[in-house]
Amino acid sequence: MALKDSVSRLLQNDLIALEESAGCIFAEVPKDKIVSCLSSLRDELGFNFLSDIVGVDNSALYEAKAKKAKKKKDKEGEENETPEPERPALPRFEVIYLLLNPDTNERLQVRIRVPEDDLKVQSITSLWKGANWPERECFDMFGIRFEGHPYLRRLLMWDEFPAHPLRKDYPLEGMGEERHLIYEPEGEGHWT
Amino acid sequence: MGPVKQRIASEDYVTINVGPSHPAMHGTLRAIAYVSGETVLGTDLEIGYLHRGVEKLGENLTYHQFIPITDRLNYCSAIANNVAYEMAVEKLMGVEVPVKAQLIRIIMTELSRIADHIVLVGILGVDLGAFTPFFYLFIQREEIYEIFEWYNGARLTNTFGRIGGVESDLPEDFETRWHELKKGLEKAIDETDKLLTHNRIWMDRTIGVTPISAEDALSWGFTGPCLRACGVKRDLRKDEPYSLYSQFDFDVPTGKHGDVFDRYMIRMIEMQESMKIIDQAFDLYKQLGPNEPLMAKVPKIIKPPEGEVYHAIESPNGELGFYIKSDGTDKPYRIKIRPPCYMIFQAFDELIQGEMISDLIACLSSLNIIAGELDR
């Protein structure tokens, strides 16, 4: 496909993987190069429309896969003694930027992986104004911190909420959080 | 302190809190306006009052169980949400939907587009003090909901369609019913047009109010009628033709200035274009026999292969997309909804700066912000 070629030609060494899933093209780039990659995609390939930013917590997926592999190993057990070489674990979170080229109507999904011990990602609010709320929501739901964001506060949950609800270890029923409205006429707390 | 309040240098302003439960706010939105005289210096926005955790719920329900939840996103045009979600799952599974089911989906989606635009035009009129067109239009909206009710028993939250097709055929005398409705709709749109479009007061209140340039609109992620009002000819039905839209002949109206008047005008024209599409779709539908299949062959328990997909359709408000990640089980691993008005509402502060406080409501109304899909 022409799009795949031009993307791999443009990003060259920054491209970790380029895969296709159900007709959608996903390009993976290093976490610390996301701003430069997206700005070159925008300026040179015409992907100048940001649809949305998606956060994903992959921890449950990795656990299920490890369980499956272990079960399979136990089944084969004694017959097959050569263990598979252990691959390095993939980072827990991923952030996917949904891009669109309005002239050619091509869509490209750019993925970065974010490890749990380093939840910092460069903000792209300098490239698209519309990245503001999606980044705030991603911080709200997953706790990924976007550096350089003008106002990184919770968007959908209230400010004092203690957890990040879309993480897989957060229960569906919630953890019994209650919101206590504190009225401060001109205080430091909530917006006045 | 909100981000906008920090920006305002002058000390000479009054804070006016509009919402979250205010008769003129469309749903539970909160805008904190900083006003000097009657001029708005800026607005801080607070959303999330209607956050129900739809995406988290989706991870714990099976693929079919999630369809009724999508009704509760944009409740003015629930069918468009249902279809968008079903098409995303079908794309993930690689299912080809039978032609008859696709035509029924198109007819129903376009009807819901008309209903959505009627809500916008009617309520915009009410917000600006024009009460009469509201009645002319809402009688016809009622007729559209009668058709929905007749089809599967629900008026607002339709739970239309299944993954792989639709559940039932159109009712037998749909044709006579549609022609009646069409007559009424044309008359109501015409009357509204006569009452509003060239009305001196209406023009004063809408022309040149809260305009936005095409570059800014694209940078903010505008889609749908609000983007087309700025002069960008972009409609997913034409640009990324899904379903059978490439076979239909219809126009995509565009505006020039991106102000309230253009947003209103785009919707008025789109209602007529939608009627054209329904006519063409029904002509195609009539050529099909009564025994054509309505469902593709899908298993009872939907288990899409491992993978991820993003699929977007042109909902009445703009690009409505679903990102779905499947891990091969019967429940989606992650669902992310891309509602159109979420990206549009971000720009509200930029739109309203320097305008009058009474235009705040006009602007909000013309953007068609639905709290259900904004907060999810």
Contacts between the chains, C-beta under 8 A, distances in Angstrom:
chain1	res1	chain2	res2	distance
A	21	B	307	4.0
A	21	B	308	5.2
A	21	B	309	6.5
A	22	B	91	5.5
A	22	B	92	5.0
A	22	B	94	7.0
A	22	B	307	5.4
A	22	B	308	7.4
A	22	B	309	4.2
A	23	B	91	6.6
A	23	B	309	7.4
A	24	B	308	7.1
A	24	B	309	5.6
A	24	B	310	5.4
A	26	B	308	7.2
A	48	B	218	6.7
A	49	B	218	5.9
A	49	B	221	7.2
A	50	B	221	5.9
A	51	B	221	6.9
A	51	B	310	7.8
A	51	B	312	7.2
A	51	B	319	6.8
A	51	B	321	6.3
A	51	B	338	5.9
A	52	B	221	7.8
A	52	B	321	6.9
A	52	B	323	7.5
A	52	B	336	7.1
A	52	B	338	4.3
A	52	B	343	7.6
A	54	B	323	5.1
A	54	B	334	7.8
A	54	B	336	4.5
A	56	B	325	6.3
A	56	B	333	8.0
A	56	B	334	5.1
A	57	B	334	7.7
A	60	B	333	7.5
A	61	B	327	5.4
A	61	B	333	6.2
A	64	B	327	6.7
A	96	B	323	7.3
A	98	B	310	5.8
A	98	B	321	7.3
A	98	B	323	7.1
A	98	B	338	7.2
A	102	B	218	7.2
A	102	B	232	7.6
A	102	B	234	6.0
A	102	B	239	7.9
A	105	B	239	4.8
A	105	B	240	5.1
A	107	B	310	7.0
A	109	B	310	6.4
A	128	B	219	5.6
A	128	B	220	7.9
A	128	B	221	7.1
A	129	B	216	7.5
A	129	B	219	4.7
A	129	B	220	5.2
A	129	B	346	7.6
A	129	B	347	7.4
A	129	B	350	8.0
A	130	B	219	6.2
A	130	B	220	4.5
A	130	B	221	3.4
A	130	B	343	5.2
A	130	B	346	6.2
A	130	B	347	7.7
A	132	B	346	5.8
A	133	B	342	6.7
A	133	B	343	7.4
A	133	B	346	4.9
A	141	B	55	8.0
A	150	B	3	6.3
A	151	B	3	4.1
A	154	B	48	7.9
A	155	B	47	6.8
A	155	B	48	6.3
A	156	B	47	6.9
A	156	B	48	3.9
A	156	B	51	4.4
A	156	B	375	6.1
A	156	B	376	7.6
A	157	B	48	6.5
A	157	B	51	7.0
A	158	B	48	7.3
A	165	B	53	6.6
A	165	B	56	6.2
A	166	B	55	6.4
A	166	B	56	5.9
A	170	B	56	7.9
A	172	B	56	6.3
A	172	B	57	7.4
A	172	B	60	5.1
A	191	B	1	6.4
A	191	B	2	4.9
A	191	B	5	7.5
A	191	B	32	6.2
A	191	B	44	6.1
A	191	B	46	6.9
A	192	B	1	7.4
A	192	B	15	7.1
